[in-house]
Amino acid sequence: MREITISPITTDETIRPEITTGRTAGSFFCDVLIENGLAPQDGDVLVASSKVVSFFEGGLIRLEDVRPSRKARILGRAFGRDPKKLQVLMETGKVFLVIPMGGFLRISSLRQMLIDRTPNEKAMLAGYGGINRFTFLVRTHAAYLDEAGIDHTNSPEGLISVLPRDPCATARAIRAELRERFGVDVAIIITDTVTCIGRVGSQDVAIGYAGIDPTTRQTFSDDLFGVPRSGGIDIVIDSIAGMAGLVMGQTTERTPAALVRGVDYAPEREKDAGRGMDVLAYPPDAVWRAAVRVILATARFRLVNLLTFQRWPKRTRSV
C-alpha cells in the first residue's frame, strides 16, 4: 500500500478580490504551489476550495446590485432572512430542506452538543438565534449544499461569494494550466462544505473534478470469499475532499488548497467527459420514481413489522 500525504498550500495574506484581476484560478494555484515549495507529480490530486476559485470567476456579488423578487421578500420576512441573499440562493437552485437551527437550541440535548463544539458560546447562541436561525439546503452539483454554497463570511463587506457555475469545467481549466506550467498530469477536485444529515457537523465534499474517475466501479464484484457484493461504488472524490478538508480548514487558516499524493485512483473516463457532476447525480427522471419506491418499501416494512405482533428483538449474543 502506498503512503498518502496531504500537503497544505498556504498563502501569507488573505485572498482578496483585487488580486484576482487579470489572473485565472489555474495561474494562482501554480504560483502558490511554487511559493510553498511544492512540485506536483503525475498522479497527484490538487484539492481546491470552491470559495477561492469563485473569486477568479466573477463569483463575488455586491448585495446592493441584487433586486429581490416578491417571493424573496415574502420568504425573507417569514424566515427572518435578507431577501437579497435569498434571491441569490433561489437563482442557484431549489430548496430541498430547511434546518431550523434556532429551534434546535430549544432542545436541551442538542443545545448542549452545540455548546460543547464552540469556542464562543455567546456568539453561537446569538447567531443561531438570529440571522442563522434557518439554514436552507439546496440541491446543486449533485449535492445538498448549505445555503446553495453561498458564502456570507470571509468576504469583503457588502459582498457574498457564489459557487462557480460549472465547477467541472473550472477544474479542467486548472488542470490544463498545471500541465502547461509543470508538464504533469494532476487530477483536480473542487470542494465545498455540507451539513451531515443525521450528525451534528459538516464535511467537505467534491462539487467539481477533472482527470479522475469520481467513483470506483466494483459493485457486485466478488469479495474475499468469491461472493458477489452489493457495495463497491465508493465516491473517491468525496473521500479525498474530506481528507484535504481537515488540512485546509474552514475559517482563518489561509489554506485555499492541498496537494494529495499517493492515492491510487482511476483516470477520468472519456465517455464521461463533459457530463460534469451528472456522473454522480441520480437521473432527473428517476428521482421521484425512486423516492416513491423508497416510501412504499418503508411502508411495507412498517406494516409487516407491526403484523409480527412482537417487540423489536434485543441482542442475545455475548460478542
DANOR-V915287 format. One line per field, one symbol per residue. ss: DSSP state (H for helix, E for strand, L for the rest). phi: phi as a letter, one per 20 degrees, with the letter a starting at -180 (. if undefined). A space follows every 10 residues. Layout:
ss->???
phi->???
This chain:
ss->LLLLEEEEEL LLLLLLHHHH LLLLHHHHHH HHHHHLLLLL LLLLEEEEEH HHHHHLLLLE EEHHHLLLLH HHHHHHHHHL LLHHHHHHHH HHLLEEEEEL HHHHLLLHHH HHHHHLLLLL HHHHHHHHHL LLLLEEEEEE LLEEEEHHHL ELLLLLLLEE ELLLLLHHHH HHHHHHHHHH HHLLLLEEEE EEEEELLLLL LEEEEEEEEE LLLLELLLLL LELLLLLELL LLLLEHHHHH HHHHHHHHLL LLLLLLEEEE ELLLLLLLLH HHLLLHHHHL LLLHHHHHHH HHHHHHHHHH HHHHHHHLLL LLLLLLLLL
phi->.ffdccdfdd cfcffdgffe fmcdffffff fffffemddf cgnfcedcff ffgfgedmee deffeedfff ffffffffdm dfffffffff feaefebdee fffffeegff gfffffdcec gfffffffec fdfcdeeceb lmbddfllmf dedlcggncc ddfgfcgfff ffffffffff fdmcedfccd dbdcfefnce qcbfcedabb nbffceccfm efefdmdfde fodeegffff ffffffefmc cdflcfabdd cofedeffef fegnemfffe ffggfdffff ffffffffff fgfffffflb fffefdfec
